[in-house]
Structure formats: structure tokens, C-alpha cells
Amino acid sequence: MKFAVVVFPGSNCDRDMYYAAKDALGEEADLVWYQEANLDGYDAILIPGGFSYGDYLRSGAIASTSDIVKQLRTQAEKGIPILGVCNGFQILLESGLLPGAMLRNQNLKFMCHFENLVVENNDTLFTSKYQKGEVVSIPIAHHDGNYYCDEETLAKLKENNQIVFSYQNNPNGSVADIAGIINEQGNVLGMMPHPERAVEAILNSDDGFKLFQSMLENWRERYVAGA
Ligand SMILES: NC(=O)CC[C@H](N)C(=O)O
């Protein structure tokens, strides 16, 4: 399986994401600079965390105007899995690839610590290795992680089972304790917590590893004969 890790100016979790795919999972991965990237031929696209364009205007807003977003749209329509973590999630929201927006954390502080998440939906290509209702420990690191959407959107998210992860103890004020959502098609996941920082026990938790394993297993089932 071949992963693209899209790097923007100000990305700072790109190496962690690369490590998760390449070293922890043992699959192929490329770091691709947003201006030069050709996303054709990749089996999955990872948009890492960080501070693209210094979080100016709004987190993810400037990155969402770059040309690569057109490619993300095309790949998303083709059904290619796209995972956006933290700033990657913010970019997906600002691009309209996922519904809603991020507000500043309710306590107005940057927070960096482990949180317990509840796996609300394990019937996705990103979460099939988890149990429904499983509680996992994954770190957060953000100041704009307070997920907001209007009531109509929230009702739709609930109805379609698009809330994939929620916080057990909501740290940032997110509507409905939302930590991660998926698109209707089921191939674009955005989440604020960082699974790529929890792929080995030495990192205090390997609870994020199953997310990458789920992606691999799903890809094998679909594309590798006899898998
Ligand atoms: N770790 C990150 O991706 C940081 C996300 C974002 N720039 C924020 O602080 O809200």
C-alpha cells in the first residue's frame, strides 16, 4: 500500500505521519510537497497536523485555497481514503471536504495531552480494527479544536453515523463531544487527536496504530487478490 503525506508550509507532524505509515505499519510512503504533488497512484492520502501558513486568518484557511485541494477533491470523489489529522482536519473543513468549522478551544489555551476517545463508529475503513464503544488513549495538541456545526448538520452527522470518535471528557468545547467525523461517502476522515503519535507503546500509547492497520486491511481486502 502506498501513502502520500502532503506537506504544507508550516506542517509539523508530517514526519510522525510518515513514520506511522512507513516504519510502524511497514508500507510505502512519500512526503509530498503541496506545490509539486501528484496524488495519482497513491492508495491513501494523509494530511498531517501543524500550523500551515502559521494559522493566519484561520487554521487551515490559507492551505485550503491551494491547488492541491482540487486534487484532494478528485481523489476523494474516486473513493481514495483521505485522513486529515488536527491541522489536516482543519484543512478538510476549510476546503468543504468535511462539514463544520473549528473554533478556538473554549479555554482559549493550546492544549497538549492525552485524551480518552470513544470509538463511536467502527464500521469505517479507518476504524474496522476497533470495537464499537472502545475507549482509546490518543494525544491532542491544538488551540483550534472546538468543533462547531449547526443543528441541521449535527442531526445529519448523527443520522448517517458520521461521528467516528468522541471525547470521553470534552477538553475543548466541541459540539456533541466530537473528536472526529467522516464524510457521507465514508472515505474522508478528519480528527483532532493524533493517532500517528500513538503507534507504539514507547509513545505512551499504541491505540492509534489500529487506525493505520484498519486502512491497510481494508485496502488489502479490496485490492489484493486472495487477501
Ligand atoms: N497539531 C496541530 O495540528 C495544531 C493544529 C492547529 N494549528 C491548532 O493549533 O489548532
Ligand as a Chemical Component Dictionary entry (heavy atoms), coordinates in Angstrom:
data_LIG
# 
_chem_comp.id                   LIG 
_chem_comp.type                 NON-POLYMER 
_chem_comp.pdbx_formal_charge   0 
_chem_comp.three_letter_code    LIG 
# 
loop_
_chem_comp_atom.comp_id 
_chem_comp_atom.atom_id 
_chem_comp_atom.alt_atom_id 
_chem_comp_atom.type_symbol 
_chem_comp_atom.charge 
_chem_comp_atom.model_Cartn_x 
_chem_comp_atom.model_Cartn_y 
_chem_comp_atom.model_Cartn_z 
_chem_comp_atom.pdbx_ordinal 
LIG N1 N1 N 0 -1.030 19.979 15.994 1  
LIG C1 C1 C 0 -1.709 20.681 15.148 2  
LIG O1 O1 O 0 -2.002 20.239 14.021 3  
LIG C2 C2 C 0 -2.079 22.071 15.506 4  
LIG C3 C3 C 0 -3.360 22.427 14.846 5  
LIG C4 C4 C 0 -3.735 23.877 14.798 6  
LIG N2 N2 N 0 -2.829 24.641 14.090 7  
LIG C5 C5 C 0 -4.138 24.349 16.141 8  
LIG O2 O2 O 0 -3.312 24.637 16.981 9  
LIG O3 O3 O 0 -5.314 24.405 16.359 10 
# 
loop_
_chem_comp_bond.comp_id 
_chem_comp_bond.atom_id_1 
_chem_comp_bond.atom_id_2 
_chem_comp_bond.value_order 
_chem_comp_bond.pdbx_ordinal 
LIG N1 C1 SING 1 
LIG C1 O1 DOUB 2 
LIG C1 C2 SING 3 
LIG C2 C3 SING 4 
LIG C3 C4 SING 5 
LIG C4 N2 SING 6 
LIG C4 C5 SING 7 
LIG C5 O2 DOUB 8 
LIG C5 O3 SING 9 
# 
